[in-house]
Amino acid sequence: MFYTRTTCRLCDSPDVSIAFKMPSMPPVDNYRLPGDAEIVLPAFPMDLYMCQACGHAQLLDVVDPDILFGNYIYTSSSSPDLDEHFGKYVEVVLRFLNQPKALKVLDVGSNDGLLLGKFKAFGHSVLGVDASEAVAKIARNHGIETHVGYLNKATAAQVTAKYGKFDLVTANNVFSHADNLQEFARAVETLMTDNATFVFEVSYLKDLVDKSVIDYVYHEHLCHHSIKPLKQFLELCGLKLVNVDRVATKGGSIRCYAVKKSSPAAELPVVQAMITEELETGLYDLANFKKLAKQVEQIKAELHLICKDVIQRQGQIALYGAAATATVLNYMLDINQYGSLIIDDNPVRQQRLSPGFMLPVLPASALLEHHVKTVIISAWRFADLIVERNKEFLDQGGVFVIPFPAIRIIKK
């Protein structure tokens, strides 16, 4: 069901050290309907390591992707910020490419086709590749042709044989999902025309450390990228990094632009500037992760005191957020034990059971129906939106506890 690799995913060095110890967890997005087969899955380790040779941060414990993605219920359209983000993404990328002709665009990990739909609206021809048949079906219903499969050498050969090569290949966050990242990158290179560009977004390790976005460390996210090791890695795979944008999604991400090594396109100054900043701020110093671990332990201790007091006085606590990152936070802070239910605004998540602790996921109306008085917002990045949507709960004496990156309490 999983195996532990012993070398760096980018440079193959065996010199890897643990950076951040995480609790073992079941697949964090495994929200199942009652009665589903495999409703109970074992917990798998997911500690974060850093390569001492190249600096790449990564998970070495690799869970079978069929376990992680076989029951995948996440859709891009369900994320509150992605629709606007992808709209801007398309405009920025097309401006950078500055191509007057219609492009052939391939999106790897295309999910429900949200991004490709926006390229299509500009008159470009599009194709998606995604591992999940369920979300591929949604994409097709939206008019986005989608090939089902994991991107590897074989899939790249199938796609090029049927559709030819592409002017633009995109991959958003999935460049963090592949265990054999060298095969993934080489597959991308074979899908590209000689003048094509590969644009991919991944969460940025520097933001993870600086903004305490530690709940993005989980089984699917095998890689936590930064520019220094990434530039070296792409060169090994026949690509060169020419530009990087900083973007706000996923708690802080980078949008990277790569071309074939044979391309005349020059590397822009921002690439070296970001590498210099990474080195000067000590990003590759394991001491940064020790500080982060201490911060988590302090929050955990304070939050447990709050929870014990609430349970003694009120008898129950609700947790808000039924997403992968919320699962990570609940396990990391060990607060599942205090929750009686989970609230989520996405109907696809409702009436399911949470990974491991089997807490029922219900709509926000359940707060008043179940007479809940205290809610911990596990989906802390969306806390302002959640509070705004639940003013009636506050008006009736409810209390929101935002646990991260520092505890805040919101009440009337």
C-alpha positions in Angstrom: 0.0 0.0 0.0 3.0 2.3 0.4 6.8 2.1 0.3 9.6 4.3 1.6 12.2 5.6 -0.9 15.7 6.2 0.3 16.9 8.8 -2.2 16.0 12.4 -3.2 13.3 12.5 -5.8 15.2 15.2 -7.8 18.9 14.4 -7.6 18.9 10.8 -6.4 21.2 11.6 -3.4 20.8 9.3 -0.4 21.7 12.3 1.9 18.2 13.2 3.2 17.3 14.4 6.7 13.9 14.7 8.4 12.8 18.4 8.5 9.3 18.2 10.1 7.8 15.2 11.9 4.1 14.8 11.1 1.6 12.3 12.7 0.6 9.3 10.5 -2.8 9.8 8.9 -5.1 7.9 6.6 -5.5 9.4 3.1 -6.6 12.9 4.1 -9.2 13.4 1.4 -10.8 10.0 1.9 -14.2 11.4 2.9 -16.5 8.4 2.3 -20.2 7.8 2.2 -21.5 5.6 5.0 -21.4 2.0 3.8 -18.7 2.6 1.2 -16.1 -0.2 0.7 -12.7 0.7 2.1 -14.3 3.2 4.4 -11.5 2.5 6.9 -8.0 2.8 5.6 -4.8 2.6 7.6 -2.7 5.6 8.6 0.4 6.2 6.6 3.5 8.1 7.6 4.0 11.5 6.0 7.1 13.2 7.5 8.8 15.9 5.5 12.4 15.4 4.6 15.0 17.7 3.0 17.8 16.6 0.7 21.1 17.8 2.0 22.7 17.7 -1.5 20.2 19.8 -3.5 17.8 21.2 -0.9 14.6 19.7 -2.2 11.9 19.2 0.5 9.8 16.0 0.0 7.9 13.1 1.5 9.8 9.8 1.2 6.8 7.6 2.2 4.8 7.0 -1.0 1.2 5.8 -0.9 -0.2 3.8 -3.8 -1.8 6.6 -6.0 -4.8 4.3 -6.7 -5.6 4.6 -3.0 -5.2 8.3 -2.9 -6.9 9.2 -6.2 -9.3 6.2 -6.8 -12.1 7.9 -4.7 -11.0 11.5 -5.6 -13.9 13.9 -4.9 -12.0 17.2 -5.1 -13.0 19.4 -8.0 -11.3 22.7 -9.0 -14.6 24.4 -9.3 -15.4 23.8 -5.6 -12.4 25.8 -4.4 -13.6 29.4 -3.6 -10.6 31.2 -5.0 -9.6 29.1 -8.0 -12.2 30.4 -10.6 -10.9 33.9 -10.3 -7.3 32.7 -10.0 -7.5 30.7 -13.2 -9.0 33.6 -15.1 -6.0 35.8 -14.2 -3.7 32.8 -14.8 -4.8 32.5 -18.4 -4.4 36.2 -19.1 -0.9 36.4 -17.6 0.3 33.3 -19.4 -1.0 34.4 -22.8 0.5 37.8 -22.3 3.9 36.2 -21.5 3.7 33.9 -24.5 2.7 36.8 -26.8 1.5 34.4 -29.5 -0.9 35.8 -32.1 -2.0 32.3 -33.3 -4.4 29.9 -31.6 -2.5 27.5 -29.4 -2.8 23.8 -28.7 -3.0 23.5 -24.9 -2.6 20.4 -22.8 -3.3 20.5 -19.0 -2.0 17.7 -16.9 -4.1 17.0 -13.8 -6.9 18.9 -15.6 -9.6 17.9 -13.0 -13.0 19.2 -14.0 -11.6 21.4 -16.8 -11.9 24.7 -15.1 -8.6 26.1 -16.4 -8.9 24.6 -19.9 -12.4 26.1 -20.2 -10.9 29.5 -19.8 -8.2 28.8 -22.5 -11.0 27.5 -24.7 -12.9 30.7 -24.3 -10.0 32.6 -25.8 -10.2 30.4 -28.9 -7.4 27.9 -28.1 -7.8 24.1 -28.7 -7.5 22.2 -25.4 -7.0 18.7 -24.0 -6.9 17.5 -20.5 -5.1 14.6 -18.9 -6.3 13.4 -15.5 -6.0 10.2 -13.4 -9.6 10.3 -12.2 -12.4 9.0 -14.4 -15.0 10.7 -12.2 -13.7 14.2 -12.6 -12.8 13.5 -16.3 -16.5 12.8 -16.8 -17.4 16.2 -15.3 -14.9 17.9 -17.6 -16.3 16.1 -20.7 -19.8 17.3 -19.6 -18.3 20.8 -19.7 -17.0 20.3 -23.2 -13.4 19.6 -22.3 -12.0 16.4 -23.9 -10.0 14.5 -21.3 -7.6 11.5 -21.5 -7.7 9.4 -18.4 -4.3 8.3 -17.0 -1.3 9.3 -15.0 1.3 11.2 -16.9 4.2 9.0 -17.7 6.2 7.9 -20.8 3.4 5.6 -22.0 0.7 8.2 -21.6 2.8 10.8 -23.4 3.2 8.4 -26.3 -0.5 7.7 -26.5 -1.4 11.3 -26.4 1.1 12.4 -29.0 0.1 9.6 -31.3 -3.5 10.7 -31.2 -3.3 14.4 -30.8 0.3 15.5 -31.8 2.4 17.8 -29.8 1.4 21.0 -27.9 2.4 24.6 -27.9 1.6 25.0 -24.2 1.6 22.3 -21.5 0.3 23.3 -18.0 0.3 21.4 -14.7 -1.0 23.0 -11.5 0.0 21.4 -8.3 0.2 17.9 -9.9 4.0 18.5 -10.4 4.1 17.9 -6.7 2.2 14.6 -6.9 4.5 12.4 -9.0 6.9 10.0 -7.3 8.9 9.5 -10.4 9.2 13.1 -11.2 12.0 12.6 -13.7 9.7 10.4 -15.8 7.0 13.1 -15.5 9.2 15.9 -16.6 10.6 13.9 -19.5 7.1 13.0 -20.5 6.2 16.7 -20.6 9.3 17.4 -22.7 8.1 14.9 -25.3 4.7 16.4 -25.5 6.1 19.9 -26.3 6.8 21.3 -29.7 10.3 22.8 -30.1 9.0 26.3 -29.2 6.5 25.2 -26.6 6.4 26.4 -23.0 5.7 24.3 -19.9 3.9 26.3 -17.2 3.3 24.8 -13.8 2.2 26.0 -10.4 3.3 24.4 -7.2 3.2 25.5 -3.6 6.4 27.3 -2.6 8.6 26.0 0.2 9.5 29.5 1.3 5.9 30.4 1.8 5.3 27.1 3.6 8.0 28.1 6.1 7.3 31.9 6.3 3.5 31.6 6.5 3.3 28.4 8.5 1.4 26.6 5.7 2.3 23.2 7.1 -1.1 21.7 6.5 -0.2 21.4 2.8 2.1 18.6 3.8 0.2 15.4 3.1 0.4 12.2 1.1 -0.6 13.6 -2.3 2.0 16.4 -2.0 5.2 14.4 -2.4 7.2 17.5 -3.4 7.5 20.9 -1.8 9.4 22.9 -4.4 11.9 25.8 -4.3 13.8 27.4 -7.1 17.4 26.3 -6.5 16.8 22.5 -6.7 14.0 22.9 -9.2 16.2 24.7 -11.7 18.9 22.0 -11.5 16.3 19.3 -11.8 14.7 20.7 -15.0 18.0 20.9 -16.7 18.6 17.2 -16.1 15.3 16.5 -17.8 16.0 18.5 -21.0 14.2 21.7 -19.9 15.3 25.1 -18.6 13.6 27.5 -16.2 13.2 30.9 -17.7 10.6 32.7 -15.5 8.9 32.5 -12.2 5.8 34.4 -10.8 4.8 34.5 -7.2 1.1 33.7 -6.7 -1.1 33.6 -3.6 -3.0 30.3 -4.1 -2.5 27.4 -1.8 -1.0 29.6 0.9 1.7 30.8 -1.4 2.8 29.3 -4.7 5.2 29.7 -7.6 4.2 29.7 -11.3 7.2 28.4 -13.3 7.8 28.8 -17.0 10.2 26.3 -18.7 11.2 25.7 -22.3 13.2 23.1 -24.0 17.0 23.4 -23.5 17.4 23.9 -27.2 15.1 27.0 -27.1 16.7 30.4 -27.6 14.5 31.9 -24.8 16.7 33.4 -22.1 16.4 33.1 -18.4 14.9 36.2 -16.8 16.7 37.8 -13.8 13.9 36.8 -11.4 15.1 33.2 -11.4 18.5 34.0 -10.0 17.1 36.7 -7.7 14.8 34.1 -6.0 17.6 31.6 -5.6 19.7 34.3 -4.0 16.8 35.2 -1.6 16.4 31.5 -0.7 20.0 31.2 0.2 20.3 34.5 2.1 17.2 33.8 4.2 18.4 30.3 5.2 15.6 28.4 3.5 17.6 25.2 3.5 18.5 25.4 7.2 16.6 22.7 9.1 16.4 25.2 12.1 13.5 26.9 10.3 11.5 23.7 10.6 12.3 23.3 14.2 10.9 26.8 14.9 7.7 25.8 12.9 7.4 22.6 15.0 7.6 24.6 18.2 4.9 27.0 17.0 2.6 24.0 16.2 3.2 22.5 19.7 2.4 25.8 21.4 -0.9 26.2 19.4 -1.8 22.6 20.1 -1.3 23.0 23.9 -3.4 26.2 24.0 -6.1 24.8 21.8 -6.5 21.7 23.9 -7.1 23.8 27.0 -9.8 25.7 25.1 -11.4 22.5 23.9 -11.5 20.8 27.3 -13.1 23.9 28.8 -15.8 24.0 26.0 -16.5 20.3 26.3 -17.0 20.6 30.0 -19.3 23.6 29.7 -21.1 22.9 26.4 -20.7 19.2 25.7 -19.7 19.5 22.0 -17.6 21.3 19.4 -17.9 21.4 15.6 -15.0 21.6 13.2 -15.4 23.7 10.1 -13.9 22.4 6.8 -14.0 19.0 5.2 -10.9 19.3 2.9 -7.6 17.6 2.8 -5.8 20.5 4.6 -8.5 20.6 7.3 -7.9 16.8 7.9 -4.2 17.5 8.3 -4.7 20.3 10.7 -7.1 18.3 12.8 -4.6 15.4 13.1 -1.6 17.7 13.6 -3.3 19.6 16.4 -5.0 16.4 17.7 -8.5 17.9 17.8 -10.6 15.2 16.1 -11.2 13.8 19.6 -13.1 16.9 20.6 -15.3 17.2 17.5 -18.8 15.8 17.3 -19.4 16.9 13.7 -17.8 18.7 10.8 -19.3 21.5 8.8 -18.7 22.1 5.1 -20.4 24.3 2.5 -19.7 22.0 -0.4 -22.7 19.7 -1.0 -20.3 17.0 -2.5 -18.6 16.7 1.0 -21.8 16.7 3.0 -23.3 13.4 4.3 -19.8 11.8 4.2 -17.6 10.7 7.1 -14.2 12.1 7.9 -11.0 10.1 7.4 -10.1 8.1 10.5 -12.5 9.5 13.1 -15.6 9.1 11.0 -17.1 12.4 12.0 -20.3 13.3 10.0 -20.0 16.2 7.5 -23.0 18.4 7.6 -24.1 21.7 6.1 -23.8 24.9 8.1 -27.5 24.8 9.0 -26.6 21.9 11.4 -24.9 24.4 13.7 -28.2 25.8 14.8 -30.1 22.5 14.5 -27.5 20.7 16.8 -27.3 23.7 19.2 -23.5 24.0 18.6 -22.0 27.0 20.4 -18.3 26.7 19.5 -16.7 26.0 16.1 -13.1 25.5 15.3 -12.3 26.6 11.8 -9.9 24.0 10.5 -10.1 25.6 7.0 -8.3 28.6 8.5 -7.3 30.2 5.2 -11.0 30.7 4.5 -11.9 31.9 8.0 -13.0 35.4 7.0 -15.4 34.0 4.3 -16.7 31.4 6.8 -17.4 33.9 9.5 -19.1 36.2 7.0 -21.4 33.4 5.8 -22.4 32.5 9.4 -23.4 35.8 10.9 -26.6 34.2 12.3 -24.5 31.7 14.3 -22.6 34.6 15.9 -25.8 36.6 16.5 -27.1 33.7 18.5 -24.1 33.6 20.7 -21.9 31.3 18.7 -18.1 31.4 18.9 -15.5 30.8 16.2 -12.0 29.7 17.1 -9.4 30.1 14.3 -6.5 27.9 15.3 -3.8 28.8 12.8 -1.2 30.4 12.4 -2.1 31.8 15.8 -5.3 31.3 17.8 -8.0 33.9 17.4 -11.5 33.9 18.9 -14.4 35.6 17.2 -17.7 36.3 18.9 -20.3 39.0 19.2 
